[in-house]
Amino acid sequence: MSTDGEVGVLGGETVVLSTLDGGDLQIASGQAATSTGTVAISTGSSSEGTAGNIIVAIGSSNGVGADVSVTAGDSAGGSEVGGPLSLTSGGGNNGGDIFLRSGTGEQSKGGNVYAEAGEGTL
């Protein structure tokens, strides 16, 4: 474990980070008094082919399905603005689409899709 430098994982075509027996895998920047580090997940560019995809997927379960949560940061100072959450599709000759879809109901109705603006507290 490195405490003050970089840790790199470099592989050929595929690098796999995995846990045994259902353990947790955490990727995080450290805490700091001023500014914390950024966690960036990105694929490389391709000059002639297709750039790689980023896939976030949860395994299936015989019980309740697991959550996927993406949350922007709160401002604890009270006078600052909370972090924005942006979903942007790719541009090109034709811009990319954005799809939001709820789950299919096997025994009953499908899930709902909600969009709601935050409230002001003045």
Salt bridges, closest charged atoms under 4 A:
none
